[in-house]
Amino acid sequence: MTQTQSQKIEEKLYQNRYRVEEGKPHITIVPEKATAQELKMMAAICPAACYEETENGKVEIIPDGCLECGTCRVVCQGTGSLTWNYPSGGYGILFKFG
Ligand code: SF4
C-alpha cells in the first residue's frame, strides 16, 4: 500500500465520529485463548487499525475507532479469542454518510 492510498483511507475514516463508552470496551482480547498468529492477522485485516502490534511483538486492541464491521468477530468465531459485543445504545460509531 502506498502512502497516498493510506492517507485516503485515513481521510475517509476521519469523516466518521465515535462516541466512546469510557471503561467499557466492546471488544477485548482473551489472552489465554488468542494466539499470536490470530492477533497478527487481526492487525492486518482490521480496516480501522484498531489492532496494533507493539514494539515487543504483542498485539493490542483499541476499539474506540471500531467500524463495527464484524470482520475480526467472524475470523475468530468459535475460537474464544475475543469478546465482541456492540457498544451500548448511543455509543460507538456514527457514520456521517449513512
Ligand atoms: Fe476492526 Fe471491524 Fe473488528 Fe471493529 S469489527 S475491530 S473495525 S475488524
Boltz pocket constraint, residues with backbone or C-beta under 6 A from the ligand:
constraints:
  - pocket:
      binder: B
      contacts: [[A, 27], [A, 42], [A, 45], [A, 46], [A, 47], [A, 48], [A, 49], [A, 50], [A, 51], [A, 63], [A, 65], [A, 66], [A, 67], [A, 68], [A, 69], [A, 70], [A, 71], [A, 72], [A, 73]]
      max_distance: 6.0
